[in-house]
Amino acid sequence: MTIITGWLPQDLVGRSAYEYIYSDDLASISTFHKKALLQDGPLSPIILRFRCKSGHYLPMKSTVTVFNNPLNNEPEFIICENQILV
């Protein structure tokens, strides 16, 4: 993804993904994020626009899977698979 977006991993670590989402997509991403935290397993894909280091935005389809801790049913981790749409 570095070649396409221009970001190095160290540029992204410790920063919020919301910083890289197109402003018009933030409300739908926030709603999707809240829904994801209440669900265990895969969600329907969502389309978003991700900001590249150059400043332009790439449309992406993000497929999200949430894994809950079986002991307390709280989200343990989230995996996002992103596909760039051209």
TIVO-2410 file (N, C-alpha, C; in nm, 3 decimals):
# residues 86
REC num residu      c1      c2      c3 atome chaine
REC   1      M   0.082  -0.119   0.000     N      A
REC   1      M   0.000   0.000   0.000    CA      A
REC   1      M   0.087   0.126   0.000     C      A
REC   2      T   0.210   0.114   0.044     N      A
REC   2      T   0.300   0.230   0.047    CA      A
REC   2      T   0.321   0.287  -0.093     C      A
REC   3      I   0.336   0.201  -0.191     N      A
REC   3      I   0.359   0.247  -0.328    CA      A
REC   3      I   0.239   0.327  -0.380     C      A
REC   4      I   0.120   0.284  -0.343     N      A
REC   4      I  -0.002   0.348  -0.395    CA      A
REC   4      I  -0.037   0.475  -0.318     C      A
REC   5      T  -0.030   0.470  -0.185     N      A
REC   5      T  -0.074   0.584  -0.105    CA      A
REC   5      T   0.038   0.681  -0.068     C      A
REC   6      G   0.161   0.633  -0.071     N      A
REC   6      G   0.274   0.717  -0.034    CA      A
REC   6      G   0.306   0.715   0.115     C      A
REC   7      W   0.220   0.658   0.196     N      A
REC   7      W   0.243   0.653   0.340    CA      A
REC   7      W   0.331   0.534   0.377     C      A
REC   8      L   0.428   0.557   0.462     N      A
REC   8      L   0.507   0.449   0.520    CA      A
REC   8      L   0.433   0.399   0.645     C      A
REC   9      P   0.455   0.274   0.684     N      A
REC   9      P   0.387   0.224   0.804    CA      A
REC   9      P   0.407   0.315   0.925     C      A
REC  10      Q   0.527   0.365   0.946     N      A
REC  10      Q   0.552   0.451   1.061    CA      A
REC  10      Q   0.479   0.584   1.053     C      A
REC  11      D   0.434   0.624   0.933     N      A
REC  11      D   0.353   0.745   0.919    CA      A
REC  11      D   0.212   0.724   0.975     C      A
REC  12      L   0.165   0.600   0.975     N      A
REC  12      L   0.027   0.570   1.012    CA      A
REC  12      L   0.012   0.518   1.155     C      A
REC  13      V   0.115   0.453   1.206     N      A
REC  13      V   0.107   0.393   1.340    CA      A
REC  13      V   0.084   0.501   1.445     C      A
REC  14      G  -0.013   0.476   1.532     N      A
REC  14      G  -0.041   0.569   1.640    CA      A
REC  14      G  -0.133   0.684   1.601     C      A
REC  15      R  -0.182   0.684   1.479     N      A
REC  15      R  -0.271   0.790   1.433    CA      A
REC  15      R  -0.409   0.732   1.408     C      A
REC  16      S  -0.509   0.814   1.416     N      A
REC  16      S  -0.646   0.770   1.392    CA      A
REC  16      S  -0.671   0.755   1.242     C      A
REC  17      A  -0.739   0.647   1.205     N      A
REC  17      A  -0.776   0.628   1.064    CA      A
REC  17      A  -0.868   0.739   1.016     C      A
REC  18      Y  -0.941   0.801   1.108     N      A
REC  18      Y  -1.032   0.910   1.072    CA      A
REC  18      Y  -0.957   1.029   1.012     C      A
REC  19      E  -0.828   1.043   1.040     N      A
REC  19      E  -0.748   1.152   0.984    CA      A
REC  19      E  -0.728   1.136   0.833     C      A
REC  20      Y  -0.747   1.017   0.782     N      A
REC  20      Y  -0.719   0.987   0.642    CA      A
REC  20      Y  -0.844   0.966   0.557     C      A
REC  21      I  -0.960   0.984   0.618     N      A
REC  21      I  -1.087   0.962   0.549    CA      A
REC  21      I  -1.141   1.096   0.497     C      A
REC  22      Y  -1.195   1.093   0.378     N      A
REC  22      Y  -1.255   1.213   0.317    CA      A
REC  22      Y  -1.365   1.266   0.408     C      A
REC  23      S  -1.371   1.397   0.427     N      A
REC  23      S  -1.463   1.457   0.525    CA      A
REC  23      S  -1.609   1.420   0.501     C      A
REC  24      D  -1.652   1.408   0.375     N      A
REC  24      D  -1.792   1.371   0.347    CA      A
REC  24      D  -1.823   1.227   0.385     C      A
REC  25      D  -1.721   1.144   0.405     N      A
REC  25      D  -1.740   1.003   0.440    CA      A
REC  25      D  -1.736   0.978   0.591     C      A
REC  26      L  -1.698   1.079   0.669     N      A
REC  26      L  -1.677   1.058   0.812    CA      A
REC  26      L  -1.802   1.012   0.887     C      A
REC  27      A  -1.917   1.070   0.857     N      A
REC  27      A  -2.039   1.032   0.929    CA      A
REC  27      A  -2.075   0.886   0.904     C      A
REC  28      S  -2.067   0.843   0.778     N      A
REC  28      S  -2.102   0.703   0.748    CA      A
REC  28      S  -1.998   0.607   0.804     C      A
REC  29      I  -1.871   0.647   0.805     N      A
REC  29      I  -1.765   0.563   0.863    CA      A
REC  29      I  -1.785   0.552   1.013     C      A
REC  30      S  -1.819   0.660   1.079     N      A
REC  30      S  -1.842   0.658   1.223    CA      A
REC  30      S  -1.958   0.565   1.259     C      A
REC  31      T  -2.067   0.574   1.184     N      A
REC  31      T  -2.182   0.485   1.206    CA      A
REC  31      T  -2.143   0.341   1.184     C      A
REC  32      F  -2.067   0.316   1.078     N      A
REC  32      F  -2.020   0.181   1.047    CA      A
REC  32      F  -1.931   0.128   1.159     C      A
REC  33      H  -1.843   0.212   1.211     N      A
REC  33      H  -1.751   0.174   1.317    CA      A
REC  33      H  -1.829   0.134   1.444     C      A
REC  34      K  -1.929   0.214   1.480     N      A
REC  34      K  -2.012   0.182   1.598    CA      A
REC  34      K  -2.084   0.050   1.579     C      A
REC  35      K  -2.137   0.028   1.459     N      A
REC  35      K  -2.207  -0.098   1.428    CA      A
REC  35      K  -2.110  -0.216   1.438     C      A
REC  36      A  -1.988  -0.197   1.388     N      A
REC  36      A  -1.888  -0.304   1.391    CA      A
REC  36      A  -1.855  -0.347   1.532     C      A
REC  37      L  -1.845  -0.251   1.624     N      A
REC  37      L  -1.809  -0.283   1.762    CA      A
REC  37      L  -1.919  -0.359   1.836     C      A
REC  38      L  -2.040  -0.358   1.783     N      A
REC  38      L  -2.150  -0.431   1.845    CA      A
REC  38      L  -2.171  -0.569   1.784     C      A
REC  39      Q  -2.090  -0.605   1.687     N      A
REC  39      Q  -2.112  -0.729   1.612    CA      A
REC  39      Q  -1.986  -0.814   1.614     C      A
REC  40      D  -2.005  -0.943   1.613     N      A
REC  40      D  -1.892  -1.037   1.603    CA      A
REC  40      D  -1.898  -1.099   1.464     C      A
REC  41      G  -1.787  -1.097   1.392     N      A
REC  41      G  -1.784  -1.156   1.260    CA      A
REC  41      G  -1.778  -1.051   1.151     C      A
REC  42      P  -1.797  -1.094   1.026     N      A
REC  42      P  -1.783  -1.003   0.912    CA      A
REC  42      P  -1.903  -0.909   0.896     C      A
REC  43      L  -1.877  -0.792   0.842     N      A
REC  43      L  -1.980  -0.695   0.808    CA      A
REC  43      L  -1.984  -0.677   0.658     C      A
REC  44      S  -2.090  -0.620   0.608     N      A
REC  44      S  -2.098  -0.587   0.465    CA      A
REC  44      S  -1.990  -0.484   0.434     C      A
REC  45      P  -1.929  -0.493   0.316     N      A
REC  45      P  -1.824  -0.396   0.280    CA      A
REC  45      P  -1.878  -0.253   0.275     C      A
REC  46      I  -1.788  -0.158   0.297     N      A
REC  46      I  -1.823  -0.017   0.290    CA      A
REC  46      I  -1.724   0.051   0.194     C      A
REC  47      I  -1.773   0.150   0.122     N      A
REC  47      I  -1.689   0.228   0.031    CA      A
REC  47      I  -1.649   0.357   0.101     C      A
REC  48      L  -1.521   0.391   0.094     N      A
REC  48      L  -1.472   0.514   0.153    CA      A
REC  48      L  -1.362   0.572   0.064     C      A
REC  49      R  -1.325   0.696   0.093     N      A
REC  49      R  -1.215   0.761   0.020    CA      A
REC  49      R  -1.102   0.787   0.118     C      A
REC  50      F  -0.984   0.734   0.084     N      A
REC  50      F  -0.866   0.740   0.170    CA      A
REC  50      F  -0.767   0.841   0.115     C      A
REC  51      R  -0.717   0.928   0.204     N      A
REC  51      R  -0.624   1.034   0.162    CA      A
REC  51      R  -0.483   0.978   0.145     C      A
REC  52      C  -0.425   1.005   0.029     N      A
REC  52      C  -0.286   0.968   0.002    CA      A
REC  52      C  -0.194   1.079   0.052     C      A
REC  53      K  -0.068   1.049   0.062     N      A
REC  53      K   0.029   1.147   0.109    CA      A
REC  53      K   0.034   1.269   0.017     C      A
REC  54      S   0.006   1.249  -0.111     N      A
REC  54      S   0.007   1.359  -0.207    CA      A
REC  54      S  -0.114   1.452  -0.192     C      A
REC  55      G  -0.214   1.408  -0.113     N      A
REC  55      G  -0.332   1.492  -0.090    CA      A
REC  55      G  -0.455   1.448  -0.166     C      A
REC  56      H  -0.441   1.364  -0.268     N      A
REC  56      H  -0.560   1.319  -0.340    CA      A
REC  56      H  -0.621   1.198  -0.266     C      A
REC  57      Y  -0.742   1.162  -0.302     N      A
REC  57      Y  -0.814   1.055  -0.235    CA      A
REC  57      Y  -0.836   0.937  -0.328     C      A
REC  58      L  -0.821   0.817  -0.274     N      A
REC  58      L  -0.847   0.694  -0.348    CA      A
REC  58      L  -0.974   0.629  -0.296     C      A
REC  59      P  -1.065   0.590  -0.387     N      A
REC  59      P  -1.183   0.516  -0.340    CA      A
REC  59      P  -1.142   0.373  -0.304     C      A
REC  60      M  -1.190   0.327  -0.189     N      A
REC  60      M  -1.158   0.192  -0.141    CA      A
REC  60      M  -1.284   0.121  -0.096     C      A
REC  61      K  -1.281  -0.009  -0.113     N      A
REC  61      K  -1.385  -0.094  -0.055    CA      A
REC  61      K  -1.320  -0.164   0.063     C      A
REC  62      S  -1.376  -0.143   0.182     N      A
REC  62      S  -1.320  -0.200   0.303    CA      A
REC  62      S  -1.413  -0.309   0.357     C      A
REC  63      T  -1.358  -0.427   0.373     N      A
REC  63      T  -1.432  -0.539   0.432    CA      A
REC  63      T  -1.378  -0.557   0.573     C      A
REC  64      V  -1.468  -0.556   0.670     N      A
REC  64      V  -1.430  -0.555   0.811    CA      A
REC  64      V  -1.480  -0.682   0.880     C      A
REC  65      T  -1.392  -0.741   0.960     N      A
REC  65      T  -1.430  -0.855   1.043    CA      A
REC  65      T  -1.389  -0.823   1.187     C      A
REC  66      V  -1.485  -0.838   1.278     N      A
REC  66      V  -1.461  -0.812   1.419    CA      A
REC  66      V  -1.454  -0.945   1.492     C      A
REC  67      F  -1.355  -0.958   1.578     N      A
REC  67      F  -1.340  -1.078   1.660    CA      A
REC  67      F  -1.357  -1.038   1.806     C      A
REC  68      N  -1.457  -1.095   1.871     N      A
REC  68      N  -1.483  -1.067   2.012    CA      A
REC  68      N  -1.413  -1.168   2.101     C      A
REC  69      N  -1.373  -1.123   2.217     N      A
REC  69      N  -1.315  -1.211   2.318    CA      A
REC  69      N  -1.427  -1.302   2.369     C      A
REC  70      P  -1.410  -1.434   2.363     N      A
REC  70      P  -1.517  -1.524   2.405    CA      A
REC  70      P  -1.546  -1.518   2.555     C      A
REC  71      L  -1.453  -1.468   2.634     N      A
REC  71      L  -1.475  -1.462   2.779    CA      A
REC  71      L  -1.564  -1.348   2.823     C      A
REC  72      N  -1.552  -1.235   2.754     N      A
REC  72      N  -1.633  -1.119   2.795    CA      A
REC  72      N  -1.715  -1.059   2.680     C      A
REC  73      N  -1.706  -1.117   2.563     N      A
REC  73      N  -1.781  -1.075   2.444    CA      A
REC  73      N  -1.750  -0.930   2.403     C      A
REC  74      E  -1.634  -0.880   2.442     N      A
REC  74      E  -1.590  -0.746   2.401    CA      A
REC  74      E  -1.503  -0.759   2.277     C      A
REC  75      P  -1.501  -0.657   2.191     N      A
REC  75      P  -1.415  -0.664   2.073    CA      A
REC  75      P  -1.269  -0.683   2.111     C      A
REC  76      E  -1.208  -0.785   2.054     N      A
REC  76      E  -1.066  -0.815   2.082    CA      A
REC  76      E  -0.978  -0.750   1.976     C      A
REC  77      F  -1.018  -0.764   1.848     N      A
REC  77      F  -0.946  -0.699   1.741    CA      A
REC  77      F  -1.034  -0.692   1.617     C      A
REC  78      I  -0.995  -0.603   1.527     N      A
REC  78      I  -1.069  -0.580   1.403    CA      A
REC  78      I  -0.971  -0.595   1.288     C      A
REC  79      I  -1.012  -0.669   1.186     N      A
REC  79      I  -0.931  -0.683   1.065    CA      A
REC  79      I  -1.004  -0.613   0.952     C      A
REC  80      C  -0.933  -0.524   0.882     N      A
REC  80      C  -0.990  -0.455   0.766    CA      A
REC  80      C  -0.910  -0.495   0.643     C      A
REC  81      E  -0.980  -0.545   0.544     N      A
REC  81      E  -0.918  -0.575   0.415    CA      A
REC  81      E  -0.964  -0.468   0.319     C      A
REC  82      N  -0.869  -0.395   0.260     N      A
REC  82      N  -0.903  -0.283   0.173    CA      A
REC  82      N  -0.865  -0.313   0.029     C      A
REC  83      Q  -0.958  -0.282  -0.058     N      A
REC  83      Q  -0.936  -0.300  -0.202    CA      A
REC  83      Q  -0.954  -0.165  -0.268     C      A
REC  84      I  -0.854  -0.121  -0.342     N      A
REC  84      I  -0.861   0.007  -0.412    CA      A
REC  84      I  -0.948  -0.009  -0.535     C      A
REC  85      L  -1.041   0.081  -0.550     N      A
REC  85      L  -1.132   0.078  -0.665    CA      A
REC  85      L  -1.081   0.173  -0.771     C      A
REC  86      V  -1.066   0.122  -0.892     N      A
REC  86      V  -1.019   0.207  -1.002    CA      A
REC  86      V  -1.118   0.208  -1.115     C      A
***
